[in-house]
Amino acid sequence: MTTVDGVRRLPVPPKPRRPKAMLIGWAIAAVVVAAHTVAWETTGISLGALVDGWRGMADFLGEAIPPDLSWKVLGPSLDAALVTLWIGLLGTTLSVPISLLLALLAARGTAPAEWVYQAARAVLSFLRAVPDVVFALIFVTAVGLGPFPGVLALVCHNVGVMGKLWAEALEDADPGPPQALRSAGANRVQVAAHALLPSVLPQLAGLLMYRFDVNVRSSLVLGLVGAGGIGFLINQSIKLFKFDEMLTHILVVVVLVVAVDRLSAVVRRRLSEGDHA
Amino acid sequence: MLALSGITVRYGERPVLHGVDVTVSRGELLAVLGANGSGKSTLLRAAADLVPVAAGQVTVDGGPRDRLDLALVFQRIHLVRRRSVLDNVCAGALGRLPLRSSLLGFPREVREEAMACLERVGLADRAHDRAGSLSGGQQQRVAVARALCQRPRVVLADEPVSALDPAASEQVLALLAELAHVEGLAVLAVLHQPALAARHADRVVGLRDGRVVLDGRPDQSVDSLYQVLEPVS
């Protein structure tokens, strides 16, 4: 211990060297660098191509600006944006019952048996692993072009994601009230209905709003593969080289996405505030 | 009413209770006291069939125990905070309701019985408030009402006032004593505060190292339960 100007000091002991940890650190760094090198080569990233393509980009932007805001373009654009919104809404709402059932079966504490738990988890993983665009391509083939296959595709993928998120919210719930009702002789379903679900309702509703937000954005992409909505118009205008119309559609999309995003955020904030009251 | 005889409980190889005999009569509030680790909470859990019992038996009125005969009151209260006080009390009746009539709201007769239980604990005017909006002491009284709505013969309270302030603690224990005396329930309460037991209990049982070392009047000295035998280094 030394004392400098009345302040007590103690020398810091040297850090113990751990050669093994350092070796592992270097190995991880080497793997990360190697992965990026392979990825760079495989994806054909070329700054030269980007510079050469500059003229093409400029032409593209020159034709797109100013956007065509005439009613003959804007009107159908707004109509199609509403269709996109309805696809996102139904894709979310219609997946609620199946998501709830699968979430209850895929949460420890509510799953009636281990094999049911594993089976429900497997179904959710599968639905989550298949992208909604792939579901959309399948359903477009099955039921034809239009918004309906879009709704079906969103329901399938959203059940996978929302079911998992809900199952995790159920597992994180306070186990006390369910324990109290079990001790009062309530059965599994009664415990879920009277203790578990009422406790986690705000979390479930918040996740639902978050998924609504994501699904509206997804339904845009679904339009690109023929499942209706404003994505379909964007695809068409690119194919017909009408870039000024495309920009109009994109601006409408931005307004729609921001509006839904705001709505979702406000509702989720209100829900979490109500929880602490 | 409630009789525990020769109860032995082991956690792994370690015995926590060694052949404990405890009885609680109709109309009696029995306080179980003891230091941390004395086995008092394990005794209550054994009575409620929440831990496996290695030896001994639990009877209610001389017969085998029916789950619905025993109602529990918890230290951490365990109400559903977002539901109304009335719904929480109604949930006590779930064990005797068929699934069909319990999923879409409670039947009218259950709601009216729950109101009577709330009246019993002095909170009938708060029926439609959210349970989470009540004070800790009021919430524990709602939990007692929920236990009453189960129509039990025995109430087991596991440190029911450990999370409450002194005034609320007095109120809750006075309520438990009154329910024992007026409704003829057998009430077993595990307590941490000997002074509260002395004021409200009809009888106290003291546990030390998993054995009953004291059983009798509530105003006797219980200091020996909490003495440290080995000097603390």
Chai-1 contact restraints between the chains, C-beta under 6 A:
chainA,res_idxA,chainB,res_idxB,connection_type,confidence,min_distance_angstrom,max_distance_angstrom,comment,restraint_id
A,G176,B,R76,contact,1.0,0.0,6.0,A-B,restraint_1
A,G176,B,H78,contact,1.0,0.0,6.0,A-B,restraint_2
A,P177,B,H78,contact,1.0,0.0,6.0,A-B,restraint_3
A,P177,B,V80,contact,1.0,0.0,6.0,A-B,restraint_4
A,A180,B,H78,contact,1.0,0.0,6.0,A-B,restraint_5
A,L181,B,A91,contact,1.0,0.0,6.0,A-B,restraint_6
A,S183,B,L72,contact,1.0,0.0,6.0,A-B,restraint_7
A,A184,B,G92,contact,1.0,0.0,6.0,A-B,restraint_8
A,A184,B,G95,contact,1.0,0.0,6.0,A-B,restraint_9
A,A184,B,Q150,contact,1.0,0.0,6.0,A-B,restraint_10
A,G185,B,R67,contact,1.0,0.0,6.0,A-B,restraint_11
A,G185,B,L68,contact,1.0,0.0,6.0,A-B,restraint_12
A,G185,B,G95,contact,1.0,0.0,6.0,A-B,restraint_13
A,A186,B,L94,contact,1.0,0.0,6.0,A-B,restraint_14
A,A186,B,G95,contact,1.0,0.0,6.0,A-B,restraint_15
A,V189,B,L99,contact,1.0,0.0,6.0,A-B,restraint_16
A,Q190,B,L94,contact,1.0,0.0,6.0,A-B,restraint_17
A,Q190,B,S102,contact,1.0,0.0,6.0,A-B,restraint_18
A,A193,B,L103,contact,1.0,0.0,6.0,A-B,restraint_19
A,H194,B,A91,contact,1.0,0.0,6.0,A-B,restraint_20
A,A195,B,V80,contact,1.0,0.0,6.0,A-B,restraint_21
A,P198,B,V80,contact,1.0,0.0,6.0,A-B,restraint_22
A,P198,B,R82,contact,1.0,0.0,6.0,A-B,restraint_23
A,P198,B,R83,contact,1.0,0.0,6.0,A-B,restraint_24
A,S199,B,V80,contact,1.0,0.0,6.0,A-B,restraint_25
